[in-house]
């Protein structure tokens, strides 16, 4: 599962796996620490869309 620490999702087009598997878990942790949320929508053949929202209170001027 891509959202679990140190886990990676196998790609169909290659057997290679790069990285430590921490990118998404760290990103989600930072977003949630600031009171935000993240959504991932993915479909085979169409790609993946990742969106996140942060509360307005987290904006610094």
CHARMM internal coordinates of N, CA and C (Angstrom, degrees):
IC EDIT
DIST 1 N 1 CA 1.4474
DIST 1 CA 1 C 1.5213
ANGL 1 N 1 CA 1 C 108.63
DIST 1 C 2 N 1.2907
ANGL 1 CA 1 C 2 N 117.60
DIHE 1 N 1 CA 1 C 2 N 130.08
DIST 2 N 2 CA 1.4625
ANGL 1 C 2 N 2 CA 123.09
DIHE 1 CA 1 C 2 N 2 CA -173.83
DIST 2 CA 2 C 1.5197
ANGL 2 N 2 CA 2 C 113.36
DIHE 1 C 2 N 2 CA 2 C -66.39
DIST 2 C 3 N 1.3157
ANGL 2 CA 2 C 3 N 118.39
DIHE 2 N 2 CA 2 C 3 N -21.09
DIST 3 N 3 CA 1.4602
ANGL 2 C 3 N 3 CA 120.61
DIHE 2 CA 2 C 3 N 3 CA -176.20
DIST 3 CA 3 C 1.5273
ANGL 3 N 3 CA 3 C 112.94
DIHE 2 C 3 N 3 CA 3 C -92.21
DIST 3 C 4 N 1.3122
ANGL 3 CA 3 C 4 N 117.62
DIHE 3 N 3 CA 3 C 4 N -6.49
DIST 4 N 4 CA 1.4582
ANGL 3 C 4 N 4 CA 121.39
DIHE 3 CA 3 C 4 N 4 CA 178.75
DIST 4 CA 4 C 1.5301
ANGL 4 N 4 CA 4 C 109.61
DIHE 3 C 4 N 4 CA 4 C -86.48
DIST 4 C 5 N 1.3244
ANGL 4 CA 4 C 5 N 116.53
DIHE 4 N 4 CA 4 C 5 N 142.40
DIST 5 N 5 CA 1.4612
ANGL 4 C 5 N 5 CA 120.25
DIHE 4 CA 4 C 5 N 5 CA 179.57
DIST 5 CA 5 C 1.5263
ANGL 5 N 5 CA 5 C 110.81
DIHE 4 C 5 N 5 CA 5 C -62.33
DIST 5 C 6 N 1.3091
ANGL 5 CA 5 C 6 N 114.92
DIHE 5 N 5 CA 5 C 6 N 138.46
DIST 6 N 6 CA 1.4700
ANGL 5 C 6 N 6 CA 124.82
DIHE 5 CA 5 C 6 N 6 CA 177.82
DIST 6 CA 6 C 1.5281
ANGL 6 N 6 CA 6 C 113.28
DIHE 5 C 6 N 6 CA 6 C 64.04
DIST 6 C 7 N 1.3099
ANGL 6 CA 6 C 7 N 118.01
DIHE 6 N 6 CA 6 C 7 N 17.99
DIST 7 N 7 CA 1.4631
ANGL 6 C 7 N 7 CA 122.19
DIHE 6 CA 6 C 7 N 7 CA 176.59
DIST 7 CA 7 C 1.5282
ANGL 7 N 7 CA 7 C 108.92
DIHE 6 C 7 N 7 CA 7 C -108.94
DIST 7 C 8 N 1.3052
ANGL 7 CA 7 C 8 N 115.99
DIHE 7 N 7 CA 7 C 8 N 151.92
DIST 8 N 8 CA 1.4529
ANGL 7 C 8 N 8 CA 122.03
DIHE 7 CA 7 C 8 N 8 CA 176.29
DIST 8 CA 8 C 1.5186
ANGL 8 N 8 CA 8 C 108.93
DIHE 7 C 8 N 8 CA 8 C -136.32
DIST 8 C 9 N 1.3109
ANGL 8 CA 8 C 9 N 115.32
DIHE 8 N 8 CA 8 C 9 N 151.06
DIST 9 N 9 CA 1.4575
ANGL 8 C 9 N 9 CA 121.29
DIHE 8 CA 8 C 9 N 9 CA 178.63
DIST 9 CA 9 C 1.5247
ANGL 9 N 9 CA 9 C 108.06
DIHE 8 C 9 N 9 CA 9 C -95.79
DIST 9 C 10 N 1.3107
ANGL 9 CA 9 C 10 N 117.13
DIHE 9 N 9 CA 9 C 10 N 131.99
DIST 10 N 10 CA 1.4612
ANGL 9 C 10 N 10 CA 121.33
DIHE 9 CA 9 C 10 N 10 CA 178.77
DIST 10 CA 10 C 1.5229
ANGL 10 N 10 CA 10 C 110.00
DIHE 9 C 10 N 10 CA 10 C -68.55
DIST 10 C 11 N 1.3095
ANGL 10 CA 10 C 11 N 115.67
DIHE 10 N 10 CA 10 C 11 N 136.91
DIST 11 N 11 CA 1.4716
ANGL 10 C 11 N 11 CA 120.91
DIHE 10 CA 10 C 11 N 11 CA 175.58
DIST 11 CA 11 C 1.5145
ANGL 11 N 11 CA 11 C 108.82
DIHE 10 C 11 N 11 CA 11 C -93.86
DIST 11 C 12 N 1.3065
ANGL 11 CA 11 C 12 N 116.11
DIHE 11 N 11 CA 11 C 12 N 143.77
DIST 12 N 12 CA 1.4638
ANGL 11 C 12 N 12 CA 120.43
DIHE 11 CA 11 C 12 N 12 CA -179.76
DIST 12 CA 12 C 1.5203
ANGL 12 N 12 CA 12 C 112.55
DIHE 11 C 12 N 12 CA 12 C -74.19
DIST 12 C 13 N 1.3462
ANGL 12 CA 12 C 13 N 117.29
DIHE 12 N 12 CA 12 C 13 N -27.86
DIST 13 N 13 CA 1.4607
ANGL 12 C 13 N 13 CA 120.27
DIHE 12 CA 12 C 13 N 13 CA -173.63
DIST 13 CA 13 C 1.5273
ANGL 13 N 13 CA 13 C 113.89
DIHE 12 C 13 N 13 CA 13 C -91.07
DIST 13 C 14 N 1.3288
ANGL 13 CA 13 C 14 N 118.06
DIHE 13 N 13 CA 13 C 14 N -4.80
DIST 14 N 14 CA 1.4608
ANGL 13 C 14 N 14 CA 120.32
DIHE 13 CA 13 C 14 N 14 CA -179.83
DIST 14 CA 14 C 1.5230
ANGL 14 N 14 CA 14 C 110.19
DIHE 13 C 14 N 14 CA 14 C -157.47
DIST 14 C 15 N 1.3066
ANGL 14 CA 14 C 15 N 115.53
DIHE 14 N 14 CA 14 C 15 N 152.76
DIST 15 N 15 CA 1.4677
ANGL 14 C 15 N 15 CA 119.89
DIHE 14 CA 14 C 15 N 15 CA 177.43
DIST 15 CA 15 C 1.5227
ANGL 15 N 15 CA 15 C 110.90
DIHE 14 C 15 N 15 CA 15 C -92.54
DIST 15 C 16 N 1.3449
ANGL 15 CA 15 C 16 N 116.97
DIHE 15 N 15 CA 15 C 16 N -8.63
DIST 16 N 16 CA 1.4593
ANGL 15 C 16 N 16 CA 121.21
DIHE 15 CA 15 C 16 N 16 CA -178.08
DIST 16 CA 16 C 1.5201
ANGL 16 N 16 CA 16 C 112.01
DIHE 15 C 16 N 16 CA 16 C -70.69
DIST 16 C 17 N 1.3054
ANGL 16 CA 16 C 17 N 114.75
DIHE 16 N 16 CA 16 C 17 N 143.83
DIST 17 N 17 CA 1.4579
ANGL 16 C 17 N 17 CA 121.50
DIHE 16 CA 16 C 17 N 17 CA 173.60
DIST 17 CA 17 C 1.5160
ANGL 17 N 17 CA 17 C 106.91
DIHE 16 C 17 N 17 CA 17 C -135.25
DIST 17 C 18 N 1.3168
ANGL 17 CA 17 C 18 N 115.63
DIHE 17 N 17 CA 17 C 18 N 122.40
DIST 18 N 18 CA 1.4518
ANGL 17 C 18 N 18 CA 120.26
DIHE 17 CA 17 C 18 N 18 CA 179.71
DIST 18 CA 18 C 1.5116
ANGL 18 N 18 CA 18 C 109.30
DIHE 17 C 18 N 18 CA 18 C -114.91
DIST 18 C 19 N 1.3157
ANGL 18 CA 18 C 19 N 116.01
DIHE 18 N 18 CA 18 C 19 N 154.73
DIST 19 N 19 CA 1.4558
ANGL 18 C 19 N 19 CA 121.01
DIHE 18 CA 18 C 19 N 19 CA 176.11
DIST 19 CA 19 C 1.5179
ANGL 19 N 19 CA 19 C 112.67
DIHE 18 C 19 N 19 CA 19 C 92.90
DIST 19 C 20 N 1.3271
ANGL 19 CA 19 C 20 N 113.40
DIHE 19 N 19 CA 19 C 20 N 175.66
DIST 20 N 20 CA 1.4622
ANGL 19 C 20 N 20 CA 120.01
DIHE 19 CA 19 C 20 N 20 CA -176.09
DIST 20 CA 20 C 1.5191
ANGL 20 N 20 CA 20 C 113.23
DIHE 19 C 20 N 20 CA 20 C -98.54
DIST 20 C 21 N 1.3267
ANGL 20 CA 20 C 21 N 117.33
DIHE 20 N 20 CA 20 C 21 N -10.61
DIST 21 N 21 CA 1.4570
ANGL 20 C 21 N 21 CA 119.84
DIHE 20 CA 20 C 21 N 21 CA -178.25
DIST 21 CA 21 C 1.5165
ANGL 21 N 21 CA 21 C 112.79
DIHE 20 C 21 N 21 CA 21 C 82.81
DIST 21 C 22 N 1.3314
ANGL 21 CA 21 C 22 N 116.57
DIHE 21 N 21 CA 21 C 22 N 25.88
DIST 22 N 22 CA 1.4609
ANGL 21 C 22 N 22 CA 120.18
DIHE 21 CA 21 C 22 N 22 CA -179.00
DIST 22 CA 22 C 1.5298
ANGL 22 N 22 CA 22 C 113.96
DIHE 21 C 22 N 22 CA 22 C -111.05
DIST 22 C 23 N 1.3087
ANGL 22 CA 22 C 23 N 118.54
DIHE 22 N 22 CA 22 C 23 N -10.04
DIST 23 N 23 CA 1.4645
ANGL 22 C 23 N 23 CA 121.55
DIHE 22 CA 22 C 23 N 23 CA -174.30
DIST 23 CA 23 C 1.5186
ANGL 23 N 23 CA 23 C 114.45
DIHE 22 C 23 N 23 CA 23 C -56.63
DIST 23 C 24 N 1.3205
ANGL 23 CA 23 C 24 N 117.61
DIHE 23 N 23 CA 23 C 24 N -56.26
DIST 24 N 24 CA 1.4723
ANGL 23 C 24 N 24 CA 120.06
DIHE 23 CA 23 C 24 N 24 CA -178.89
DIST 24 CA 24 C 1.5263
ANGL 24 N 24 CA 24 C 112.77
DIHE 23 C 24 N 24 CA 24 C -67.92
DIST 24 C 25 N 1.3328
ANGL 24 CA 24 C 25 N 119.60
DIHE 24 N 24 CA 24 C 25 N -43.40
DIST 25 N 25 CA 1.4672
ANGL 24 C 25 N 25 CA 118.24
DIHE 24 CA 24 C 25 N 25 CA 177.64
DIST 25 CA 25 C 1.5356
ANGL 25 N 25 CA 25 C 113.00
DIHE 24 C 25 N 25 CA 25 C -60.22
DIST 25 C 26 N 1.3347
ANGL 25 CA 25 C 26 N 117.74
DIHE 25 N 25 CA 25 C 26 N -39.71
DIST 26 N 26 CA 1.4624
ANGL 25 C 26 N 26 CA 120.06
DIHE 25 CA 25 C 26 N 26 CA 177.78
DIST 26 CA 26 C 1.5211
ANGL 26 N 26 CA 26 C 111.40
DIHE 25 C 26 N 26 CA 26 C -66.64
DIST 26 C 27 N 1.3268
ANGL 26 CA 26 C 27 N 116.32
DIHE 26 N 26 CA 26 C 27 N -41.80
DIST 27 N 27 CA 1.4621
ANGL 26 C 27 N 27 CA 120.90
DIHE 26 CA 26 C 27 N 27 CA 179.14
DIST 27 CA 27 C 1.5206
ANGL 27 N 27 CA 27 C 111.01
DIHE 26 C 27 N 27 CA 27 C -61.55
DIST 27 C 28 N 1.3256
ANGL 27 CA 27 C 28 N 116.94
DIHE 27 N 27 CA 27 C 28 N -47.18
DIST 28 N 28 CA 1.4631
ANGL 27 C 28 N 28 CA 120.83
DIHE 27 CA 27 C 28 N 28 CA 179.07
DIST 28 CA 28 C 1.5294
ANGL 28 N 28 CA 28 C 110.26
DIHE 27 C 28 N 28 CA 28 C -62.11
DIST 28 C 29 N 1.3259
ANGL 28 CA 28 C 29 N 117.08
DIHE 28 N 28 CA 28 C 29 N -41.24
DIST 29 N 29 CA 1.4601
ANGL 28 C 29 N 29 CA 120.78
DIHE 28 CA 28 C 29 N 29 CA 179.34
DIST 29 CA 29 C 1.5189
ANGL 29 N 29 CA 29 C 112.39
DIHE 28 C 29 N 29 CA 29 C -60.83
DIST 29 C 30 N 1.3285
ANGL 29 CA 29 C 30 N 116.85
DIHE 29 N 29 CA 29 C 30 N -43.05
DIST 30 N 30 CA 1.4643
ANGL 29 C 30 N 30 CA 120.32
DIHE 29 CA 29 C 30 N 30 CA 178.61
DIST 30 CA 30 C 1.5249
ANGL 30 N 30 CA 30 C 111.88
DIHE 29 C 30 N 30 CA 30 C -66.18
DIST 30 C 31 N 1.3259
ANGL 30 CA 30 C 31 N 116.05
DIHE 30 N 30 CA 30 C 31 N -43.74
DIST 31 N 31 CA 1.4707
ANGL 30 C 31 N 31 CA 120.03
DIHE 30 CA 30 C 31 N 31 CA 179.62
DIST 31 CA 31 C 1.5246
ANGL 31 N 31 CA 31 C 110.08
DIHE 30 C 31 N 31 CA 31 C -62.42
DIST 31 C 32 N 1.3282
ANGL 31 CA 31 C 32 N 117.72
DIHE 31 N 31 CA 31 C 32 N -46.13
DIST 32 N 32 CA 1.4610
ANGL 31 C 32 N 32 CA 121.21
DIHE 31 CA 31 C 32 N 32 CA -179.11
DIST 32 CA 32 C 1.5318
ANGL 32 N 32 CA 32 C 111.67
DIHE 31 C 32 N 32 CA 32 C -67.89
DIST 32 C 33 N 1.3316
ANGL 32 CA 32 C 33 N 118.04
DIHE 32 N 32 CA 32 C 33 N -32.68
DIST 33 N 33 CA 1.4650
ANGL 32 C 33 N 33 CA 121.12
DIHE 32 CA 32 C 33 N 33 CA 177.62
DIST 33 CA 33 C 1.5225
ANGL 33 N 33 CA 33 C 111.48
DIHE 32 C 33 N 33 CA 33 C -63.59
DIST 33 C 34 N 1.3238
ANGL 33 CA 33 C 34 N 116.19
DIHE 33 N 33 CA 33 C 34 N -25.08
DIST 34 N 34 CA 1.4600
ANGL 33 C 34 N 34 CA 121.28
DIHE 33 CA 33 C 34 N 34 CA 178.34
DIST 34 CA 34 C 1.5230
ANGL 34 N 34 CA 34 C 112.37
DIHE 33 C 34 N 34 CA 34 C -97.85
DIST 34 C 35 N 1.3299
ANGL 34 CA 34 C 35 N 116.44
DIHE 34 N 34 CA 34 C 35 N 11.97
DIST 35 N 35 CA 1.4556
ANGL 34 C 35 N 35 CA 120.72
DIHE 34 CA 34 C 35 N 35 CA 176.68
DIST 35 CA 35 C 1.5155
ANGL 35 N 35 CA 35 C 114.22
DIHE 34 C 35 N 35 CA 35 C 81.46
DIST 35 C 36 N 1.3059
ANGL 35 CA 35 C 36 N 117.55
DIHE 35 N 35 CA 35 C 36 N 17.44
DIST 36 N 36 CA 1.4554
ANGL 35 C 36 N 36 CA 121.41
DIHE 35 CA 35 C 36 N 36 CA -177.95
DIST 36 CA 36 C 1.5122
ANGL 36 N 36 CA 36 C 113.11
DIHE 35 C 36 N 36 CA 36 C -100.87
DIST 36 C 37 N 1.3234
ANGL 36 CA 36 C 37 N 114.51
DIHE 36 N 36 CA 36 C 37 N -174.14
DIST 37 N 37 CA 1.4602
ANGL 36 C 37 N 37 CA 121.32
DIHE 36 CA 36 C 37 N 37 CA 178.92
DIST 37 CA 37 C 1.5259
ANGL 37 N 37 CA 37 C 109.45
DIHE 36 C 37 N 37 CA 37 C -142.82
DIST 37 C 38 N 1.3120
ANGL 37 CA 37 C 38 N 115.23
DIHE 37 N 37 CA 37 C 38 N 156.97
DIST 38 N 38 CA 1.4615
ANGL 37 C 38 N 38 CA 121.31
DIHE 37 CA 37 C 38 N 38 CA 179.96
DIST 38 CA 38 C 1.5161
ANGL 38 N 38 CA 38 C 109.08
DIHE 37 C 38 N 38 CA 38 C -132.84
DIST 38 C 39 N 1.3342
ANGL 38 CA 38 C 39 N 116.05
DIHE 38 N 38 CA 38 C 39 N 140.05
DIST 39 N 39 CA 1.4637
ANGL 38 C 39 N 39 CA 121.91
DIHE 38 CA 38 C 39 N 39 CA 178.09
DIST 39 CA 39 C 1.5222
ANGL 39 N 39 CA 39 C 108.85
DIHE 38 C 39 N 39 CA 39 C -125.59
DIST 39 C 40 N 1.3282
ANGL 39 CA 39 C 40 N 115.67
DIHE 39 N 39 CA 39 C 40 N 141.02
DIST 40 N 40 CA 1.4599
ANGL 39 C 40 N 40 CA 121.59
DIHE 39 CA 39 C 40 N 40 CA 177.04
DIST 40 CA 40 C 1.5214
ANGL 40 N 40 CA 40 C 108.16
DIHE 39 C 40 N 40 CA 40 C -125.34
DIST 40 C 41 N 1.3249
ANGL 40 CA 40 C 41 N 115.41
DIHE 40 N 40 CA 40 C 41 N 124.23
DIST 41 N 41 CA 1.4647
ANGL 40 C 41 N 41 CA 121.53
DIHE 40 CA 40 C 41 N 41 CA 174.90
DIST 41 CA 41 C 1.5194
ANGL 41 N 41 CA 41 C 107.68
DIHE 40 C 41 N 41 CA 41 C -120.10
DIST 41 C 42 N 1.3242
ANGL 41 CA 41 C 42 N 116.44
DIHE 41 N 41 CA 41 C 42 N 123.78
DIST 42 N 42 CA 1.4476
ANGL 41 C 42 N 42 CA 120.94
DIHE 41 CA 41 C 42 N 42 CA -176.91
DIST 42 CA 42 C 1.5198
ANGL 42 N 42 CA 42 C 110.11
DIHE 41 C 42 N 42 CA 42 C -137.53
DIST 42 C 43 N 1.3276
ANGL 42 CA 42 C 43 N 115.62
DIHE 42 N 42 CA 42 C 43 N 139.84
DIST 43 N 43 CA 1.4569
ANGL 42 C 43 N 43 CA 119.74
DIHE 42 CA 42 C 43 N 43 CA 175.05
DIST 43 CA 43 C 1.5226
ANGL 43 N 43 CA 43 C 108.92
DIHE 42 C 43 N 43 CA 43 C -142.94
DIST 43 C 44 N 1.3045
ANGL 43 CA 43 C 44 N 115.37
DIHE 43 N 43 CA 43 C 44 N 138.67
DIST 44 N 44 CA 1.4610
ANGL 43 C 44 N 44 CA 121.63
DIHE 43 CA 43 C 44 N 44 CA -177.95
DIST 44 CA 44 C 1.5218
ANGL 44 N 44 CA 44 C 109.76
DIHE 43 C 44 N 44 CA 44 C -60.17
DIST 44 C 45 N 1.3234
ANGL 44 CA 44 C 45 N 115.25
DIHE 44 N 44 CA 44 C 45 N 131.52
DIST 45 N 45 CA 1.4570
ANGL 44 C 45 N 45 CA 121.12
DIHE 44 CA 44 C 45 N 45 CA 178.74
DIST 45 CA 45 C 1.5171
ANGL 45 N 45 CA 45 C 114.32
DIHE 44 C 45 N 45 CA 45 C 84.66
DIST 45 C 46 N 1.3395
ANGL 45 CA 45 C 46 N 117.45
DIHE 45 N 45 CA 45 C 46 N -9.02
DIST 46 N 46 CA 1.4632
ANGL 45 C 46 N 46 CA 120.38
DIHE 45 CA 45 C 46 N 46 CA -178.96
DIST 46 CA 46 C 1.5192
ANGL 46 N 46 CA 46 C 112.64
DIHE 45 C 46 N 46 CA 46 C -119.37
DIST 46 C 47 N 1.3269
ANGL 46 CA 46 C 47 N 118.06
DIHE 46 N 46 CA 46 C 47 N -20.00
DIST 47 N 47 CA 1.4517
ANGL 46 C 47 N 47 CA 121.10
DIHE 46 CA 46 C 47 N 47 CA 177.65
DIST 47 CA 47 C 1.5095
ANGL 47 N 47 CA 47 C 113.02
DIHE 46 C 47 N 47 CA 47 C 104.67
DIST 47 C 48 N 1.3179
ANGL 47 CA 47 C 48 N 114.35
DIHE 47 N 47 CA 47 C 48 N -167.48
DIST 48 N 48 CA 1.4522
ANGL 47 C 48 N 48 CA 122.16
DIHE 47 CA 47 C 48 N 48 CA -175.95
DIST 48 CA 48 C 1.5186
ANGL 48 N 48 CA 48 C 109.95
DIHE 47 C 48 N 48 CA 48 C -128.72
DIST 48 C 49 N 1.3230
ANGL 48 CA 48 C 49 N 115.69
DIHE 48 N 48 CA 48 C 49 N 137.21
DIST 49 N 49 CA 1.4599
ANGL 48 C 49 N 49 CA 122.08
DIHE 48 CA 48 C 49 N 49 CA 177.08
DIST 49 CA 49 C 1.5293
ANGL 49 N 49 CA 49 C 107.70
DIHE 48 C 49 N 49 CA 49 C -120.66
DIST 49 C 50 N 1.3331
ANGL 49 CA 49 C 50 N 115.67
DIHE 49 N 49 CA 49 C 50 N 124.24
DIST 50 N 50 CA 1.4599
ANGL 49 C 50 N 50 CA 121.35
DIHE 49 CA 49 C 50 N 50 CA 178.86
DIST 50 CA 50 C 1.5188
ANGL 50 N 50 CA 50 C 107.80
DIHE 49 C 50 N 50 CA 50 C -116.99
DIST 50 C 51 N 1.3282
ANGL 50 CA 50 C 51 N 116.07
DIHE 50 N 50 CA 50 C 51 N 128.07
DIST 51 N 51 CA 1.4630
ANGL 50 C 51 N 51 CA 120.97
DIHE 50 CA 50 C 51 N 51 CA 177.14
DIST 51 CA 51 C 1.5240
ANGL 51 N 51 CA 51 C 108.77
DIHE 50 C 51 N 51 CA 51 C -129.46
DIST 51 C 52 N 1.3223
ANGL 51 CA 51 C 52 N 115.43
DIHE 51 N 51 CA 51 C 52 N 150.64
DIST 52 N 52 CA 1.4546
ANGL 51 C 52 N 52 CA 118.68
DIHE 51 CA 51 C 52 N 52 CA 174.84
DIST 52 CA 52 C 1.5197
ANGL 52 N 52 CA 52 C 109.29
DIHE 51 C 52 N 52 CA 52 C -141.85
DIST 52 C 53 N 1.3158
ANGL 52 CA 52 C 53 N 114.81
DIHE 52 N 52 CA 52 C 53 N 154.52
DIST 53 N 53 CA 1.4604
ANGL 52 C 53 N 53 CA 122.04
DIHE 52 CA 52 C 53 N 53 CA 178.63
DIST 53 CA 53 C 1.5203
ANGL 53 N 53 CA 53 C 108.88
DIHE 52 C 53 N 53 CA 53 C -128.52
DIST 53 C 54 N 1.3238
ANGL 53 CA 53 C 54 N 115.32
DIHE 53 N 53 CA 53 C 54 N 139.74
DIST 54 N 54 CA 1.4527
ANGL 53 C 54 N 54 CA 121.95
DIHE 53 CA 53 C 54 N 54 CA 174.30
DIST 54 CA 54 C 1.5194
ANGL 54 N 54 CA 54 C 108.39
DIHE 53 C 54 N 54 CA 54 C -121.56
DIST 54 C 55 N 1.3302
ANGL 54 CA 54 C 55 N 118.33
DIHE 54 N 54 CA 54 C 55 N 146.72
DIST 55 N 55 CA 1.4530
ANGL 54 C 55 N 55 CA 120.04
DIHE 54 CA 54 C 55 N 55 CA 178.26
DIST 55 CA 55 C 1.5255
ANGL 55 N 55 CA 55 C 111.15
DIHE 54 C 55 N 55 CA 55 C -66.10
DIST 55 C 56 N 1.3176
ANGL 55 CA 55 C 56 N 116.65
DIHE 55 N 55 CA 55 C 56 N 147.62
DIST 56 N 56 CA 1.4716
ANGL 55 C 56 N 56 CA 121.94
DIHE 55 CA 55 C 56 N 56 CA 178.90
DIST 56 CA 56 C 1.5232
ANGL 56 N 56 CA 56 C 111.54
DIHE 55 C 56 N 56 CA 56 C -57.10
DIST 56 C 57 N 1.3153
ANGL 56 CA 56 C 57 N 117.41
DIHE 56 N 56 CA 56 C 57 N -30.08
DIST 57 N 57 CA 1.4585
ANGL 56 C 57 N 57 CA 121.73
DIHE 56 CA 56 C 57 N 57 CA -179.04
DIST 57 CA 57 C 1.5307
ANGL 57 N 57 CA 57 C 112.35
DIHE 56 C 57 N 57 CA 57 C -61.94
DIST 57 C 58 N 1.3223
ANGL 57 CA 57 C 58 N 118.01
DIHE 57 N 57 CA 57 C 58 N -18.81
DIST 58 N 58 CA 1.4665
ANGL 57 C 58 N 58 CA 121.53
DIHE 57 CA 57 C 58 N 58 CA -179.10
DIST 58 CA 58 C 1.5260
ANGL 58 N 58 CA 58 C 112.82
DIHE 57 C 58 N 58 CA 58 C -85.36
DIST 58 C 59 N 1.3368
ANGL 58 CA 58 C 59 N 117.89
DIHE 58 N 58 CA 58 C 59 N -3.24
DIST 59 N 59 CA 1.4647
ANGL 58 C 59 N 59 CA 121.32
DIHE 58 CA 58 C 59 N 59 CA -179.40
DIST 59 CA 59 C 1.5233
ANGL 59 N 59 CA 59 C 108.99
DIHE 58 C 59 N 59 CA 59 C -79.55
DIST 59 C 60 N 1.3348
ANGL 59 CA 59 C 60 N 115.87
DIHE 59 N 59 CA 59 C 60 N 132.11
DIST 60 N 60 CA 1.4473
ANGL 59 C 60 N 60 CA 121.57
DIHE 59 CA 59 C 60 N 60 CA 179.47
DIST 60 CA 60 C 1.5204
ANGL 60 N 60 CA 60 C 108.15
DIHE 59 C 60 N 60 CA 60 C -113.25
DIST 60 C 61 N 1.3110
ANGL 60 CA 60 C 61 N 116.38
DIHE 60 N 60 CA 60 C 61 N 128.44
DIST 61 N 61 CA 1.4685
ANGL 60 C 61 N 61 CA 121.14
DIHE 60 CA 60 C 61 N 61 CA 177.76
DIST 61 CA 61 C 1.5082
ANGL 61 N 61 CA 61 C 110.90
DIHE 60 C 61 N 61 CA 61 C -100.81
END
COOR INIT
IC SEED 1 N 1 CA 1 C
IC BUILD
